[in-house]
Amino acid sequence: MNDYSTEDYGPRIEALKRSHAAYERNTDYTLSNVQSKLQDLEGSVDGLDERERRHFESLEADIREARETAEARSEELEESVSATDAGMERLGRRVTALERHLRQAEGAVVTDLDSDRGGKLRGLGLAVEEGLAAEEELLSPHQRAGIESRISHLKQAREALTGHRATVRQAAAVLASTAAGDPRRAQAEKEFTSAATAAQETQRRVGNLVLAAQSGRAQLAADDARRARAAGVIEEGQRAHTQLRVRLRSRLSDALSGGDLLPVWFATALGPIAPSRRAEKWLETALDVLVYRVTYQVTDPVLVLGSTPNGTIAPRRTARFRELERDLRNWG
């Protein structure tokens, strides 16, 4: 081993000290630089936060101003609408007063939309009602389709039963003609068991469907007989419906284009003239009202549909009354 004296390490220790001192200086410089940049960054963030805060405050002020403006305009609009409603109400009262004055004036003529000399229109209305009553006694297309579907289910079940029985016979033939080890025998056994079970289930289903089909056929036969008896009444009702509406439409057109006053019940429920929009719909509603009044002999001078009918005694008239009530809400 070599022996080293303390003096041999002196230069190395001094070099390490110098190196350590230099490292500390560099580290201090780096830390100082980082701290300076961090302070600059914090200042930038603070400045950004301040700008954002001012921006949000400005937005809040704009929103408050916009809300206040909207509320003010809303109040102005409500006042305007209220004033318009009040004006329309005053105008309506003036029109009513003017119409009364005209009705009371000498020579004023009110169109009689309910006129029915000889009861011809009433006769057409009754023919329409008889036709509708006859149709109500018949099965609807939906009802007939349901019954026919039950009958077809029986046919399908019988066809399925025939198929299952054919499979049983085929499998039985294979079983009777093959030995125990024949590969066809295992498949035939499966087919035989499955088809036999299906045949039993289908047979029970056919038994249930037979009763339903018999009842359905009886219903259809009875309905066919009623249709044959009611065919003339239904056709007459359909022709009467067309004739009644054609005559009343002509009367209504003459009344609207003429110079005479319209009845109070008409003007109250439908207005004095057709609206600029949906005029055809308005005209159809007016025509429906005329048909109702003629058919049920409504002559009330004020109530457009007269008194409410008894739903138990006259269900069809009551249903029509309710429909017209709903339609008239669009025009009154």
C-alpha positions as CSV (number, residue, x, y, z in Angstrom):
1,M,0.0,0.0,0.0
2,N,1.1,3.6,-0.7
3,D,1.1,6.1,2.1
4,Y,-0.3,9.6,1.3
5,S,0.4,12.7,3.5
6,T,-2.1,15.3,4.5
7,E,-0.5,17.8,2.2
8,D,-1.5,15.7,-0.9
9,Y,-5.2,16.4,-0.3
10,G,-4.9,20.2,0.3
11,P,-5.0,21.3,-3.3
12,R,-8.0,19.0,-4.0
13,I,-9.9,20.3,-1.0
14,E,-9.3,23.9,-2.1
15,A,-10.5,23.1,-5.6
16,L,-13.7,21.5,-4.2
17,K,-14.3,24.6,-2.1
18,R,-13.9,26.8,-5.1
19,S,-16.2,24.6,-7.1
20,H,-18.8,24.6,-4.3
21,A,-18.7,28.4,-4.0
22,A,-19.2,28.7,-7.7
23,Y,-22.2,26.3,-7.6
24,E,-23.7,28.3,-4.8
25,R,-23.3,31.6,-6.7
26,N,-24.9,30.0,-9.8
27,T,-27.7,28.6,-7.7
28,D,-28.4,31.9,-6.0
29,Y,-28.4,33.7,-9.4
30,T,-30.8,31.1,-10.9
31,L,-33.1,31.3,-7.9
32,S,-33.0,35.1,-8.0
33,N,-33.8,35.0,-11.7
34,V,-36.7,32.6,-11.2
35,Q,-38.1,34.7,-8.4
36,S,-37.9,37.8,-10.5
37,K,-39.8,36.1,-13.4
38,L,-42.3,34.7,-10.9
39,Q,-42.9,38.2,-9.6
40,D,-43.4,39.5,-13.1
41,L,-45.8,36.7,-13.9
42,E,-47.8,37.4,-10.7
43,G,-48.0,41.0,-11.7
44,S,-49.2,40.1,-15.1
45,V,-51.9,37.8,-13.6
46,D,-52.9,40.5,-11.2
47,G,-53.2,42.9,-14.1
48,L,-55.2,40.3,-16.1
49,D,-57.5,39.7,-13.1
50,E,-58.1,43.4,-12.8
51,R,-58.9,43.7,-16.5
52,E,-61.2,40.7,-16.3
53,R,-62.9,42.2,-13.3
54,R,-63.4,45.5,-15.1
55,H,-64.7,43.6,-18.1
56,F,-67.3,41.7,-16.1
57,E,-68.3,44.8,-14.3
58,S,-68.9,46.4,-17.7
59,L,-70.9,43.4,-18.8
60,E,-73.0,43.5,-15.7
61,A,-73.7,47.1,-16.2
62,D,-74.7,46.5,-19.9
63,I,-77.0,43.6,-18.8
64,R,-78.7,45.8,-16.1
65,E,-79.2,48.5,-18.7
66,A,-80.6,46.1,-21.2
67,R,-82.9,44.6,-18.6
68,E,-84.1,48.0,-17.6
69,T,-84.7,48.9,-21.2
70,A,-86.6,45.6,-21.9
71,E,-88.8,46.1,-18.8
72,A,-89.5,49.7,-19.8
73,R,-90.5,48.5,-23.3
74,S,-92.5,45.7,-21.9
75,E,-94.5,48.1,-19.8
76,E,-94.9,50.3,-22.8
77,L,-96.1,47.3,-24.9
78,E,-98.5,46.3,-22.2
79,E,-99.9,49.8,-22.0
80,S,-100.2,49.8,-25.8
81,V,-102.0,46.4,-25.8
82,S,-104.3,47.5,-23.0
83,A,-105.1,50.7,-24.9
84,T,-105.7,48.7,-28.1
85,D,-108.1,46.3,-26.2
86,A,-109.9,49.3,-24.7
87,G,-110.2,50.9,-28.1
88,M,-111.5,47.6,-29.6
89,E,-114.0,47.3,-26.9
90,R,-115.2,50.9,-27.5
91,L,-115.3,50.2,-31.2
92,G,-117.3,47.0,-30.6
93,R,-119.8,48.9,-28.4
94,R,-120.1,51.6,-31.1
95,V,-120.6,49.0,-33.8
96,T,-123.3,47.2,-31.7
97,A,-125.0,50.6,-31.0
98,L,-124.9,51.4,-34.7
99,E,-126.3,48.0,-35.7
100,R,-129.1,48.5,-33.2
101,H,-129.8,51.9,-34.7
102,L,-129.9,50.4,-38.2
103,R,-132.1,47.6,-37.1
104,Q,-134.5,50.1,-35.6
105,A,-134.3,52.4,-38.6
106,E,-137.3,52.5,-40.9
107,G,-136.9,50.1,-43.8
108,A,-134.0,48.1,-42.3
109,V,-134.1,44.5,-43.4
110,V,-132.6,41.5,-41.6
111,T,-131.8,38.4,-43.6
112,D,-133.8,35.4,-42.5
113,L,-131.3,32.6,-42.7
114,D,-133.7,30.2,-40.9
115,S,-136.4,30.5,-43.5
116,D,-137.8,27.1,-44.7
117,R,-141.0,27.5,-46.7
118,G,-142.7,24.1,-47.1
119,G,-140.2,22.5,-44.8
120,K,-138.1,21.2,-47.7
121,L,-134.8,22.0,-45.9
122,R,-136.0,20.4,-42.7
123,G,-136.9,17.3,-44.8
124,L,-133.4,17.1,-46.2
125,G,-132.0,17.5,-42.7
126,L,-134.2,14.6,-41.4
127,A,-133.1,12.4,-44.3
128,V,-129.5,13.1,-43.4
129,E,-130.2,12.2,-39.8
130,E,-132.0,8.9,-40.8
131,G,-129.0,8.0,-43.0
132,L,-126.6,8.6,-40.1
133,A,-128.7,6.6,-37.7
134,A,-128.8,3.7,-40.1
135,E,-125.0,3.9,-40.5
136,E,-124.6,3.8,-36.7
137,E,-126.3,0.4,-36.6
138,L,-123.7,-1.1,-38.9
139,L,-120.3,-2.4,-38.0
140,S,-117.5,0.0,-38.6
141,P,-114.7,-1.0,-41.1
142,H,-112.4,-1.4,-38.0
143,Q,-114.9,-3.8,-36.4
144,R,-115.3,-5.8,-39.5
145,A,-111.6,-6.1,-40.0
146,G,-111.2,-7.4,-36.4
147,I,-113.8,-10.1,-37.0
148,E,-112.4,-11.1,-40.3
149,S,-109.0,-11.4,-38.6
150,R,-110.4,-13.9,-36.1
151,I,-111.8,-16.0,-38.9
152,S,-108.4,-15.9,-40.7
153,H,-106.7,-17.1,-37.5
154,L,-108.8,-20.2,-37.7
155,K,-107.7,-20.8,-41.3
156,Q,-104.1,-20.3,-40.4
157,A,-104.3,-22.7,-37.4
158,R,-105.9,-25.4,-39.5
159,E,-103.2,-25.1,-42.2
160,A,-100.6,-25.3,-39.4
161,L,-102.3,-28.4,-38.0
162,T,-102.3,-30.1,-41.4
163,G,-98.5,-29.4,-41.7
164,H,-97.8,-30.9,-38.2
165,R,-99.8,-34.0,-39.0
166,A,-97.9,-34.4,-42.3
167,T,-94.6,-34.2,-40.5
168,V,-95.8,-36.9,-38.0
169,R,-96.8,-39.2,-40.8
170,Q,-93.5,-38.8,-42.6
171,A,-91.5,-39.3,-39.4
172,A,-93.6,-42.4,-38.5
173,A,-92.9,-43.8,-41.9
174,V,-89.1,-43.4,-41.4
175,L,-89.3,-45.0,-38.0
176,A,-91.3,-48.0,-39.4
177,S,-88.8,-48.6,-42.2
178,T,-85.4,-48.2,-40.5
179,A,-83.4,-50.2,-38.1
180,A,-82.3,-49.1,-34.6
181,G,-78.8,-48.0,-35.8
182,D,-79.9,-46.2,-38.9
183,P,-78.8,-42.5,-38.7
184,R,-82.1,-41.3,-40.1
185,R,-83.9,-42.8,-37.2
186,A,-82.7,-40.3,-34.6
187,Q,-83.7,-37.3,-36.6
188,A,-87.1,-38.9,-37.4
189,E,-87.7,-39.5,-33.7
190,K,-87.0,-35.8,-32.9
191,E,-89.3,-34.7,-35.7
192,F,-92.0,-37.1,-34.6
193,T,-92.0,-35.9,-31.0
194,S,-91.8,-32.2,-31.9
195,A,-94.6,-32.4,-34.6
196,A,-96.9,-34.6,-32.4
197,T,-96.6,-32.1,-29.5
198,A,-97.2,-29.1,-31.9
199,A,-100.2,-30.9,-33.5
200,Q,-101.8,-31.5,-30.1
201,E,-101.4,-27.8,-29.1
202,T,-102.7,-26.6,-32.4
203,Q,-105.7,-28.9,-32.2
204,R,-106.7,-27.3,-28.9
205,R,-106.2,-23.9,-30.4
206,V,-108.3,-24.8,-33.4
207,G,-111.1,-25.9,-31.1
208,N,-111.1,-22.5,-29.4
209,L,-110.9,-20.6,-32.7
210,V,-113.8,-22.5,-34.2
211,L,-116.2,-20.9,-31.7
212,A,-114.8,-17.4,-32.3
213,A,-115.0,-17.9,-36.1
214,Q,-118.6,-19.1,-36.0
215,S,-119.6,-16.1,-33.9
216,G,-117.7,-13.8,-36.3
217,R,-119.3,-15.2,-39.3
218,A,-122.7,-14.8,-37.7
219,Q,-121.9,-11.1,-36.9
220,L,-120.7,-10.4,-40.5
221,A,-123.8,-12.1,-41.9
222,A,-126.1,-10.0,-39.7
223,D,-124.2,-6.9,-40.6
224,D,-124.5,-7.7,-44.3
225,A,-128.2,-8.1,-43.9
226,R,-128.5,-4.8,-42.2
227,R,-126.4,-3.1,-44.9
228,A,-128.7,-4.5,-47.6
229,R,-131.8,-3.2,-45.8
230,A,-130.3,0.2,-44.9
231,A,-128.5,0.8,-48.3
232,G,-131.4,2.9,-49.6
233,V,-131.7,5.0,-46.5
234,I,-128.0,5.6,-46.3
235,E,-127.7,6.6,-50.0
236,E,-130.7,8.9,-49.6
237,G,-129.1,10.5,-46.6
238,Q,-125.9,11.1,-48.5
239,R,-127.8,12.7,-51.4
240,A,-129.8,14.9,-48.9
241,H,-126.6,16.0,-47.2
242,T,-125.1,17.2,-50.5
243,Q,-128.4,19.0,-51.6
244,L,-128.8,20.6,-48.2
245,R,-125.3,22.1,-48.1
246,V,-125.5,23.3,-51.7
247,R,-128.8,25.1,-51.0
248,L,-127.6,26.6,-47.7
249,R,-124.3,27.7,-49.2
250,S,-126.1,29.6,-51.9
251,R,-128.3,31.2,-49.3
252,L,-125.4,32.2,-47.2
253,S,-123.4,33.6,-50.1
254,D,-126.4,35.8,-51.1
255,A,-126.7,37.0,-47.5
256,L,-123.0,37.9,-47.2
257,S,-122.9,39.7,-50.5
258,G,-126.2,41.5,-50.1
259,G,-126.9,44.7,-48.3
260,D,-129.4,43.4,-45.7
261,L,-128.4,43.0,-42.0
262,L,-127.3,39.6,-40.8
263,P,-129.2,38.0,-37.8
264,V,-128.0,38.8,-34.3
265,W,-127.2,35.1,-33.6
266,F,-125.0,35.0,-36.7
267,A,-123.1,38.3,-36.1
268,T,-122.6,37.5,-32.5
269,A,-121.1,34.0,-33.1
270,L,-119.3,34.5,-36.4
271,G,-119.0,38.2,-37.0
272,P,-120.5,40.3,-39.7
273,I,-118.1,39.3,-42.5
274,A,-115.6,36.5,-43.3
275,P,-112.1,37.1,-41.9
276,S,-109.2,37.8,-44.3
277,R,-107.5,34.6,-43.2
278,R,-109.0,31.1,-43.2
279,A,-112.1,32.5,-44.9
280,E,-113.0,29.1,-46.3
281,K,-112.9,27.5,-42.9
282,W,-115.1,30.3,-41.5
283,L,-117.6,29.7,-44.3
284,E,-117.7,26.0,-43.6
285,T,-118.3,26.6,-39.9
286,A,-121.1,29.1,-40.8
287,L,-122.6,26.5,-43.2
288,D,-122.4,23.8,-40.4
289,V,-124.3,26.1,-38.1
290,L,-127.0,26.7,-40.7
291,V,-127.4,22.9,-41.3
292,Y,-127.7,22.4,-37.5
293,R,-130.3,25.1,-37.1
294,V,-132.4,23.8,-40.0
295,T,-132.1,20.2,-39.1
296,Y,-133.1,20.7,-35.4
297,Q,-135.4,23.6,-36.1
298,V,-133.4,26.1,-34.0
299,T,-135.0,29.6,-34.3
300,D,-133.5,31.3,-31.3
301,P,-132.8,34.9,-32.4
302,V,-129.7,35.3,-30.1
303,L,-128.3,31.9,-29.3
304,V,-126.6,30.5,-32.4
305,L,-127.2,26.9,-31.5
306,G,-130.2,27.4,-29.3
307,S,-130.4,25.6,-25.9
308,T,-128.1,22.7,-24.9
309,P,-129.7,19.4,-26.0
310,N,-130.3,16.4,-23.7
311,G,-127.4,14.0,-24.2
312,T,-129.5,11.0,-23.1
313,I,-132.5,11.7,-25.4
314,A,-130.5,13.1,-28.4
315,P,-126.9,11.8,-28.2
316,R,-126.1,12.5,-31.9
317,R,-127.5,16.1,-31.7
318,T,-125.6,16.7,-28.4
319,A,-122.3,15.5,-30.0
320,R,-122.8,17.8,-32.9
321,F,-123.7,20.7,-30.6
322,R,-120.4,20.2,-28.7
323,E,-118.4,20.0,-32.0
324,L,-119.9,23.3,-33.2
325,E,-119.3,24.9,-29.8
326,R,-115.6,24.2,-30.2
327,D,-115.5,25.4,-33.8
328,L,-117.2,28.7,-33.0
329,R,-114.6,29.5,-30.4
330,N,-112.3,30.4,-33.3
331,W,-114.6,33.1,-34.6
332,G,-116.7,34.6,-31.8
